Amino acid sequence: MQFYRSISLPKALTFDLDDTLYDNRPVIRRAEQAMHDWLAAEHPASRGVGLARWKSLKLALADADPLLHHDVTRWRFELLKIGFMQLGYAQRRAEQAAAEGLDVVLAVRNQVDIPAETHRVLGLLAAHLPLVAITNGNVDVEKIGLAGYFDVVLRAGPDGLAKPEPDLFAKATRHLGLAPGEILHVGDHLVTDVGGAKRHGMMACWFNDQQRVLGQEPRAKWLPDVEICQLSQLLALALPSTGCHPET
């Protein structure tokens, strides 16, 4: 655990989900592959469309409508819909096919392996402090077995603009009924999590299990208050008087 400034004992914690509470990288790779396998099997006209073209279309859509960056589910739907229309589908048929494709992606996207240690740490923390999830992604916490730990789950899109914009942090603060400085946000991303939390006046804990180095993220403008490499370190940080200390 590395401290960059002194912090007070938090009265609540907010958590990023993807790549903080579980490794999301293989999940996204499987979801992308599932989409392209489904396209090839169910929509033969798409077989000549390579991954590069789909990626190019995705970026072009976000350039045309920057709000898509803030709602990954809508972004995926629009990608598929416009892609089908470019293949010659009428709009109604394209929308139907896009909805079907989105279901395929979300089914795989919610097949997440949650480490036992994540359950242990969240269970101990939730017994003593209110916890709120703040995510830019679209994972379903009910389906992955994490819903029981959180008072509320806030998602970019339905609940506001994506981190590091203040919407989700502000909504979490209002829900908790606390001053921002009484809340510790935990996340893996120096820009969306650390930067977003600090800009909103919250304490920020950088979860760095990938041995990244401060200064290598050129967009990062804020130092975290504290850096951890294991979730269990949160127990000593947030529950110092309960005896819930990391196992050695």
N, C-alpha and C positions, 0 to 999 in steps of 0.2 A: 504494500500500500504506500502510495506516494502522495503527500500533501503539498499543494502549491500555495495555499493560504489556510488560515484557521477557519473552521466552520463550527456552527452550533449544532446541538443535538436536534435532528429533524423531528418534526411532529407528524410528518406523512412522507411517503415516497411515491414518486411517479416513475414508471418504467417504459422505456422503449421495448418493443417485442423482438422483431427480427434481428438476428445476429447479436442479441444481448441475452435473451433467455434461452435461445437455441440457435443452432447453426442453420441459417436460412438459405445459404448459397446452393447446396445440393437440391433443396426443395424447388427453388426457382428454375434450376436447370431441368429438373424432371417435368415441371409444369410447362415450360417452353417446348420441351420435346413432345409432351403429350399433345399439345396444340398442333404441332406440325404433323405428327402421326395421324391425328384425327382428320386434319385437312386433307392429307394424301388419301386416306381411306374413304372418307365420306364425300369429298368434293374433288374429284379427279381433275377438274379444270385448274386447280391450284398447284398441281404437281410441278409445273414449270416455273413456279415462283420460288426463288431461293430465299434463304434466311436473310441475306443482305438486303433484298428488296423489301421484305417485311419490316426490317429494322429501319430502313430509309423512310418508309411510309409512316412508321410510328413517330419518328422524329419530325417529319414534315407536318403531321397532324398537331403535334405539340407546339410547333412554331406558329401554326395558324390559330391555335386556341391554347394559350399558355395555361389556362385553368385546368387543362387535362393533367398537367403535372401534379395537381393537388387531389386527383381522384383516380387511382390506378385501375379500379374496376371499370369506370366509365371509359378511360383511355383504352383499355383492352377491347371493350365492346365497339368503340368507334373504329379502332384499328381493323377489326374483323369485318365490320359493316362496310367500311369504305373499300377494303380489300376485295370483298365479294362484289361490290358494285363495279369496281374496276375490271372484274372478271366477266361482267355482263349481267349480273343478277339485278332484277328489279328491286327497288328499295325495300318493299315489304318482305320479299324473300331474303334479301340480304340481312335485314334486321332479325328475322327468325333464325337464320343460320348463325348469325353472330351470337345470339342468346344461347344457342345450343353449344357453340364453341366455348363460350364463357363458362358454362356449366362444367365442361370437361376440364378446363384449366383450374377452376376453383376446387374441383374434387381432388385433384392432385396437389394443389397448393395447400390444402388443409391436411395433408398426410405428413405430419411433422413429428419427428422423434424428440420428445422432451426429456432432457437428462434428469435422472433421479435427483441429482443435486439441486436442480432448479426447483423441483417440487419441494424438497426439504427446506431450502432457504426461503422460498416464498411462503410456505406454511408457517414457519417460525416468525417471519416478519409480520404476516397478516394477523397473527394472534395478538400482536401488540400495537400495530400501527395501521392506519388506513392506507391502502395501496390503490393507485390509479394507473391504468395502462394508456399510453399515448403512442399511437402508431401512424406512420405514413402508409403502411401496407393495408392489405385487405384480408389477413388471416382471420378465421372465425375462432375466437378463444373458447367457445363452447365445444367445438369439434376437436380442438387439440388438447382439451382438458385443463385449461388454465383459468377458466371463468371464475371459479370459486374463490380465487385469491383476491380479486379486484372488486372494489366498490363500484367502479364504472370503467368502461373501455371507450376511449375517444379515438375516432378514426378520421384521418384526413379525407375530405370529400363530404361525407354526411355531417361531420361535426365542425368543419371549417377548413381553412387553408392548411397545407402541410407544414410541418416543422421545416425550417426554423421560424416561420411566421408565428406570431403570438397567439393565434386563435386557440389552438388546443391547450397550450399552457395556461392561457387565461381562463378557459372553461374548466380546466382541472382545479385551478385555484379557487374559482367560485364554488365549485362542487364541494371542495374540502372546507371552505369557510376559513381559510388560513391566509396569512400574509405570504407572498411569494418567497420571502426569505426564510420562512419556516419549513419549506418543502425542499427535499433533495430529489433531483431528477437523475436517473441512472440510464445511460445509453452508450452505445459503441461509437457513435458518429460525432466527430469533433465539430462539425458545422451544424447539422440538424439538431443534435441532442445537446451538446455542450453549449454551442453558440446560441441556440434557441432558448435554452433554460436561463443562461446568464443575461441575455437581453431582456428577459422578462423578470429578472430580479430573483430567480431561484438559485439555490445551491446546485452545483453540477458535479456528478460523479462520472468520470470517463471509464467505461468498461473496456479494457484493452487486453484481450486475451490473445491477440495476434502479434504481440511484440512490436507494435508500430511505434514510431518515434515522433514526438512532438516537433513541429516545424516542417514535417514532410507533407502536410496537407496545406497547399497554398491558400485555400479559401478560408482556413480556420483563423479567426480573429480573436478568439477568447481562450484563455487557459481554463481548464477545469479547476474546481476546488480540490479535488482528490482524484487519484487514479487507482484503479484496482485491476487485478488480472484474474481474480476468481470471485464468483458471486458470494461465496461464503464470507468474504471479507466484509460484506455489508453488515453482517451480524455484530461484529465488534464495533462497527462504525455507527449503526443505528440503534443497537440494543446493548449498550455496554454494561448495564446494571442488571441484566436478566440472567446472565450465565449462558446465553446463547452465543458461544464463541466458535470460530471456525475450528473444524477438526484438523488435527495435525497428523 
